[in-house]
C-alpha cells in the first residue's frame, strides 16, 4: 500500500506542474493572394483576300469569300471579361501603293477561358479601293487589341 | 475528479493485492514488467513581441499565364520568460495538420506553410521566427481572377 500511495502522489504533482507552468500563446496568421486578370492572344490564321479582280469582283469583297478570314485565339484568366478591337480601317501595301480595307469581327464582350477561345477576324474591301491599284502582292499588319 | 480517481486506483490496488497475495497453500512466484512513461513539460511562457495577427501576402498578384512557384514570408519575434532548466527552444506550430487552401468563395488554391518546429531561445532574449508560405505554379494556373485568403492559428510554447 505504501508504494501505491507514493506513485499516486508523484503523478498528481506532475499534472499540477503541467497546468501551472506550460503555456501556449497563439495568434492568427492571414495568408492572402490575388489572381490577376490576364489574357494572352495569338494569331492562328492570317487574313488572306487572295486575288482581287478590279473588273469581275463585286462591289465589296470579304476575305472569307475569297481565301480565308483571319483568326486569333484568346486565353484569359477564368472569368475575365474582355473585348476585341481593331482600327476602323487598315491598309495593305505594295511599295507606295496601298489598299484600304475594313476589319469585320464581333466586338461583343467575352468571358475568359483558360482553354482559350477562337475569334474570327474577317476583312472587307471595296472594289473602289483597288480599282486603280497596280498589280502585285500587297500585305500589311492588322493589330487586334484585347481589352480586359 | 481527483478523489474519484484515487478511489478507483485504491480499489484496483486492493483487487491487485488480493490477486497477487501468495496463497498459503500454494508456493511460487511470478514476475511481470511494467512500462513507465513521462512527458517533461516545459516551464515558462513565450509571447509575441509584437502582438498579432500577422499576415503573409503574395505580391505581386499571381499570373496564371506565368504560373511559377511562389513564396512569401513573414517574420516575428518571440520572447520567452521563466524558462526552466533544460528548456532551450521555443516550439512553433499551427492548429491542425490539414492541407491548407486559400479560398475565394468555392474557388481554392492549395498552399503549404513552412514553419520552424523549434527555434533556440533563452530567457528574456527575443528570437526571430520566420514563416514561409508557398504556392506551386500548377496550383493556380486555372484559378479564376480574384482575391483569395485563409486564416490559421499559430502557437508558440516553450
Interface residues (C-beta under 8 A of the other chain):
Chain A: X1 X4 X8 X12 X14 X17 X18 X21 X22 X23 X24 X25 X26 X27 X28 X29 X30 X31 X32 X33 X34 X35 X36 X37 X38 X39 X40 X75 X77 X78 X79 X80 X114
Chain B: X2 X6 X9 X10 X13 X17 X38 X39 X41 X42 X43 X44 X45 X46 X47 X48 X51 X52 X53 X54 X55 X56 X57 X58 X60 X61 X62 X63 X64 X65 X70 X72 X74 X82 X84 X94 X95 X100 X102 X109 X111 X113 X131 X133 X135 X140 X141 X142 X143 X144 X145 X146 X147 X148 X149 X150 X151 X152 X153 X154 X155 X156 X157 X158
